[in-house]
Amino acid sequence: MRNPPHRNGNPVLVESVSKTEGKDEYKERRLNSKRLWKILEAKGGLLAICEHLEADLDWIPRNIFTGFINSSWLQPPTLLLTGIPGLEAVQIWISVPLCIMYLIALLGNCTILFVIKSTSSLHEPQYIFLSMLAGTDMGLSLSTLPTVLKVFLLNHREIEFHSCLTQMFFIHTFSSMESAILLAMAFDRFVAICNPLLYTVVLTPPRIIGMGIAAVVRGVVLIVPLPVLLQRLSFCKDVILSHCYCYHPDVMKLACGPVTVNTIYGLSIVLCSFGVDAMFIVISYILILKTVLGIASEDGQLKALNTCASHIFTVCIFYVPLTVLALIHRFGTFTSPLLHVTMANLFLFLTPVLNPLVYSLKTKQIRSAVHKVFKGRRNFLK
C-alpha cells in the first residue's frame, strides 16, 4: 500500500483508519467525525463526504470506509432547526408575537391552576380535569420554548442531537397526555349529562387521580421507545429539520438506514393512542347528543350543550392540526415547506394559548372565580 496522499502538506483523515486506538486516537476520530459533519452541513448529503474523500479512496481499504459510513460516527453531533422559510430576515420581528403567545399560554394556564386550587367550589371533577389540561399545556409550552425563541430571537439554529431527542420525548409525551385528558373530560361530560345521578358516585377523587396517573404512565411508556429506536440509526441524508423544534417524523426522515420499525411503531402510537382517544370522544358525544335530543325543553337542550362547548372547541383545535401535521409528514412529500411550518406552529400554540382564554370566557364559574381572586388580591394590596 502506498503512502496516503497529502493536501497542502497535511495528511487527510489518516487517523480515522488507525487500527490501534488510544485516547489520543479516539479524540482524533471524534474530531474527524465533526469535520465530516461540517462538510455535510455545508453541502448537504453523503455524496459531499465522498467528494471530499475521492482522492483517498484508492488507498483506504473499501471495507474500512464502508464500516466508517455505517458506524455510529454518522450520528450527527448537532442538528439544524428551521424557522419560517423565506422570512429569515424578519425572524426577530416574528419573535415578538411568539413571545406574547408564550406569555399568554404560561400566565393563562398558571391562572387556571391557581384559581382552581384556591377556590373550594371548583374542586369538582370537571375543573380538576381542566387543571390537568392546563398543567399539560404548560409542559408542552415549556418543552418547546428554548428552541423556538433561540431560532426566532437569536437566530441560533443548532441543537445537540441528544438534546433534540430529549425535547422530542417531552413534546410527544405531553401530547399523548393531553389526548388522554381530553378523553377523560369527554367521559366527565357523558356521565354528567347522561347519568347525572351517578356523577359523584362514578367520578370519585381516587378515580380522578387514577385517570390522571394513567394518562402520565401511558404517555411515558408509549413514547420512551421513540428516541431509543432513533439512536440505533445512522444519519447521513441531511442535518436540517423542518421545524423550530424536534418532531419524531421530522428527525426520522434524516436517517439513512432502514426505518421500517420506527415508522410502524410511530404509526401504531398515532392509531392506538390519539386514534382510539378521538374515537371514544366521538362516541361519547354521539351518546350525549342522543340524550340531549331526548330532553323536552329547548332551554334544557341548550343548557346541556353549552356545558360541552368549551371542550368541543378544545378537541377541535388539538386534533385538527395534529392530524394534518401527521398526514403532511406521512404523505405530503411535495407540499410547501411553509405549510409544514404553519401546521407545526398551529399544533404548538393553538391549544396552550386558547384553552385558558376559552374556559375563562365561556365558563361562568371560572370567570367568576378569576374575578373574585384578583379583586381580593387588589383589595389586599390597598
Secondary structure, DSSP 8 states (H G I E B T S, - for coil): -----EETTEE-S-GGG-SS--HHHHHHHHHHHHHHHHHHHHH-SHHHHHHHTGGGTTTS-HHHHHHHHHSGGGS-SEEE----TT-GGGHHHHHHHHHHHHHHHHHHHHHHHHHHHH-GGG-SHHHHHHHHHHHHHHHHHHHHHHHHHHHHHS---EEEHHHHHHHHHHHHHHHHHHHHHHHHHHHHHHHHHH-GGGHHHHS-HHHHHHHHHHHHHHHHHHHTHHHHHHHTS-B-S-SB-SSSS--HHHHHTTB-S--HHHHHHHHHHIIIIIIHHHHHHHHHHHHHHHHHHT-S-HHHHHHHHHHHHHHHHHHHHHHHHHHHHHHHHHH-TTS-HHHHHHHHHHHHHHHHHHHHHHHHHH-HHHHHHHHHHHHHHHHHH-
